[in-house]
Amino acid sequence: MTVQLGREWFQGLTSAEQNFVLAVLLVGVGLALGGVTAWLVRGVLVAFDVDEAAEGTAFERTARGIGTSTVGLLSQLCALFVFVVAALYALEILQFLPTQQLVVAASWLLPRLFVAMLVLVVGVLVGDKAEIVIGDWLRSIKLPEATIIPRLVKYSILYVAALIALSQLQVATGALLVLLAAYAFGVVFLGGLALKDLLSSAAAGIYLLLTEPYSIGDEVEIDGARGVVQEVDVFATTVENDGEEYVIPNRKVLREGAMRVRS
């Protein structure tokens, strides 16, 4: 009975009024679907521990600064896309869009713009996390001076994300390839400069581990630092004496030499 009355009421409206009712209903459905989409996306991201992975990143701090989080921002972005699509079709029903070509163009652009924005957000998030993880690893192997490496990795990820985002918008691929080649050359050149000491220490460390001129527990003197060897890894040798710990890069051990003290 209620459905019949509603149908009769709707049929009694003018064409413009019917379009207005349909547009309002479509916007309402868009809001509801957007909310459901945000809830589903949030649940999936939390299930995959994206919130924990984003903790401590610059992106997460920025999101917190505007009253949300990485998970919240991604879920809201998906909800916004659903609502914008619904609003676009509502405007078409109301005939507020001047031409059909504009509707077609918007239908082509919106999904690609959404994917591009999503790629950029994920790229920034992954880049921030990679910078933190690599920085912590370098500090754990006593190489805090190689600060350019984490930043190089971060900006490499951001650059690749930007290229993917631009390709979604069908920016000229020729220009992208030229930029990619120039960037790759820059990464190799700067990476070689930044990793020079690291690679030389690693090569020296492999030699020391294979030949074992000294081992843990031996008393040695290296470049004026005398003490008992506590650790030998690929990058550095750790020597301790009277509560003082010396972390000596293996390249310096190979260059300066090590004197083993015999009791």
Secondary structure, 3 states (H helix, E strand, C coil): CHHHHHHHHHHCCCHHHHHHHHHHHHHHHHHHHHHHHHHHHHHHHHHCCHHHHHCCCHHHHHHHHCCCCHHHHHHHHHHHHHHHHHHHHHHHHCCCCCCHHHHHHHHHHHHHHHHHHHHHHHHHHHHHHHHHHHHHHHHHCCCCCCCHHHHHHHHHHHHHHHHHHHHHCCCCHHHHHHHHHHHHHHHHHHHHHHCHHHHHHHHHHHHHHHHCCCCCCCEEEECCEEEEEEEECCCEEEEEECCEEEEEEHHHHHHHCEEEECC
